[in-house]
Amino acid sequence: MNKGRAFDAREIAVFQRNEITDHQIYKNLSGKISGIKNRRILSQIADDEMRHYNVWKNYTRKDVGPDRFRVWFYMLVSTLFGSAFGLKLMENGEKKTHALYNRFPGSIKEVNGIVRDEEEHEQALLVLLGEDRLKEAGSLVPGLNNALVELMGVLAGFTFVLHNTTAVALAASIASIAVALSMAAASYLSTKNEQGGRNPFFASLYTGVASLFTALALIVPYLFLEDRTLCLGLSFFISVSITGIFNYYLSVVRNLPFKSRFLEMAGLIFTVTALSFLAGYAINYAFHYLMM
């Protein structure tokens, strides 16, 4: 390996804090994941991160606390999306750490050993993850994105045609059930034709329930407010927020760019919502004219 430039004191302090933060995250995740073997793997990685922390401490001569926000964030996403998702984020972090340390080979004698440990961590996490569950859940996201676009179009159209928020909520609920059943049926058929061995019934159930709860989130403003325009605006905000969460998950699971995909989906939702609102206006005007 070629020698790189030397570390400066600030960089070493950052590395030290990153290592103690990773130690805390792996330690917490080891208590959440199932399986004795998996817990042992994460505990070993946590111990390695603590050893790395002590290496950097020998140079800084001071204790550094973990990044509490980062620890909290990883615990939050692991709770919301499962431990496997949190580990996938950590696996991506191991890649970045490995690449960062490789920029400074030979400048500190212990770096080569830390680099080897980070490589082993990355491989251990890949084996531990298997990624089957992540990919299965990730395959659901494009369908839910489409459902969001469709349901926002339905809400926009009903918002103009129906002059009562309760009526809009009722009509949208019926449409949401139809969309959820349609998505569940499509998931059942596509899964049945796959060679991956997934259970078509559970795949369709998961898809249908996720779609239904997503739709209900968009309808909530219409249940409590009377201003239709405000309700539509809040539903649009909720849909964009959910799209952000969905696409963040997908970007992690499949290593896809987040920003471009999110902006594309947000633009589609806005376009479909606006066009559906105009369509509702046109249809309402046409029916009113014909009834005269």
N, C-alpha and C positions, 0 to 999 in steps of 0.2 A: 504493500500500500504506500502511496505517496504521502509525504508529510504535508499537512495543511497548516493554516495560520493558527496562531495560539489563541486560546480563549481569553477573554478579558473578564474582569471580576463581575461585571453586571450579567454577562451571559451565564457564568457559573451559578450565580444566584438564581437566575431564571430556571436553569436546569434542575437545581436543587429543589425549588418549589414544585416544578412539574413532577419530579419523582415522588415527593411526599404526597402530592395530590393523587397521583396514579395509585400509590400504595393504599390510600384511604378508599378510593373507588373500588379497587379489586377486593379489598378486605370486606367492604359492604356487600358487593355483588356475590362473594363467596357464601354469604349467609342467606342469600335469596334464591340461588340456583339449586335445582334438584340434582340428586346423585352424589354419592360420596366421592367418586372419582373426579367429577367436575369441580366439586368444592376443593379438593386437594390441589388440582391444577391452578385454580385461582388463588388459593392460599400461597402456593409456591411462587406464583408471579408477584403477589403482594410482597412476599419476603424479598424477592429479587429487587423490587423497586425501592424497598427500604435500604437494601445494601447499596444501591446506586446513590440514594440520598446521602448516605454516610460517606461515600466516596467524595461527593461534592462538598460535604460539610468539612472534610479535612482541608479543603482549600479556602473556604469562606470563614472557617472558625466561628460559625454562629448557627443557631437553630433557625429554621424557617418553617412557618406554618403552611398547611395546605390551602389551596384556593377554595374557600368554602362555597362560593357560588358554583364553581365547576362540579364539586362533589354533589351539591344539591341538584344541579341540572341533570347529572347522570342518574341519580337515584329517581328523579321525577320521570324521565323518559323510560327508565327501566320498569317503573311501576305502571305507566300508561301503556307502553307497547311491549312489555315483557323483557325479561333478563337477556334473552337472545339479542334483542335489538340494542340494548346497552352494551353488550359485548361486541357487537358489530361496530359500534362507534369507537370502542376502545381499540379494536383491531385496526381500524383506519388510523387511529392516533399512533399506534405502534409503528405503522409504515412511515408516518411523518417524522417521528422521533428517530427512527433508524436512518432516514435520509439526512436529517439534521446532523446527527452525530458523525455521519460519514463525511461531512464537509470538513471535519476537524481531525482526521486520522493522525495519530502519532504525536499530537501536540501535548497530550497528557497520557501518561503510560497506561492508565486504567481504561481509556476510552475504547480500545479494541475489545476488551472483555465486555464492556457495557453494550457495544454494538452487537456482539454475538448473542448476548442475552435478549436484546430487543428482537433479533431475528427469530430466536427460539420462541419468544412470546407470541410473535405474529403467527408462526406455524401452529403453536399450541391452541391459539384461539380459533384458527381456521378448522382444526380437527374437532375442537369442542363444539363449535357452532354447527358444523355440517351444512348450515344455511338452507336446509329444506323448508323449515317452518317460515323462515324469513322470506324466501322466494314465493312460497305459497301465499303468504299475506300480501307480499308486494305485488303479486299478480292481480290482486283484488283492486288495487288503487286506480288503474286506468278506468275500470268499470264504474267505480264510484265517482270519479271525475266526470264521466259522461252523464251519470245520474244527476249530479249537481247542476250541470249545464241544462239538462232537460227540465228539471224541477224548477229552476229559476225562470225558465221560459214560461212554464205553466203558471207560476205565481204572478209573473208580470202580466200575462194575458188576463187572468182572473181578476187581478187588482183593478184593472180599468173597467172590465165588463160588469163585475159585481160591485155594488155600491155599499157593501156591508162587510166588515172585516171577518165577522163570524161566518158569513157565507163563503168568503174566500178560503178561510181555514178548513171548512167542511169540504168544499170542492177539491182543494189541494190535498187533503188527507186521502180522499178517494183515489185521486191520481197517483199519490205516493205509494199507496198499497199496490196499485196496478204496476207501477215501475219496479217496486221491490220484488213482486212475484215474477215479473218478466226477467229481471236480472238473475233471480234464483234459478229460474228454468234454464236460462242461457248458460249459467255456471254449471248446472247439472249435466247438460248435454256436452259442453266442452270438456268437463272433467271426465265424463264417462268415456270419451274418445281418446283421452290421454293415455300415455304408457307409464306415467309416473307412479301409479298405484294409489293415488289419493281417493278417498271415499267420496263419491259424487253427492251422496245425501248431505254429509256434513259440510262439504264445500258450498253447496247450494244454500244450506241453512245459514251458514256464516255470511255469505254474500247478501242474502235477503234481509237478514236482521241488521247488518251494517248499513245497507241502503235505506231501510225503514227508519232507523234512528237518525241517520243523516238528514232525511227528509223532514222528520219531526222537528229537528233543530231549526230548520228554515221556517217552519210554520209557527213556531212559538210566539213571535211578535204579534201575529194576527189574533192570538188568543187573549192578549192582555191590553192591546192598544186599539184605538178607533180610527186613527189617522192612517189611511191606506198608503199614502206616499211615504210616510215615516216607516211603516211596517215593511214596505218593499226595500227601502234603503237599509234597514237593519238586517233584513234577510240577505241582501246582497253582501253586506259586511260579513255576516256569518258564513256565507258560502265561500267568500274569498279566504277567510281565516281557515276554514276546514280544508280548502284546496291547498293552502300553505302547509298545513300539517301533513296531509296526504302526500304531497310532492316532496316534502322533506324526508318523510319515511322512505319513499321510493328512491330518492337520491342517495340515501345511505345504503339501502339494500342492494341496489343495482349499480352503484357507483356512477350515477348520472348527474349532469349539471342541474342544480336546483333553480337558480335565478331565471334562466331562460325558459324552463318548463313552467315555473310558477307564473311568470308574466304572460306566457302564452295562454295558460288556462284562465287566468284572471281576465285577459282580453276577450277570450271566447265567452266567458260568463257575462261580461258587460255587453258584448255585441248581441248575444242571444236575448238577454233581458231587455235591451232597448228595442230590438226588432219585434219581440213578442208584445211589448207594451204598445208599440205603434200598430201592430196587427190587431190587438184588442180594441184600440181606438177606431180603426178602420171598420172592423166587423160591427162594433157597437153603432157606429154612424150609419152603416149600410142597413142594418136591421131597423134602426129608428126611421130611416128614410122609407124603407119598404112598408113599414107599418102605418105610415101616414096616409 
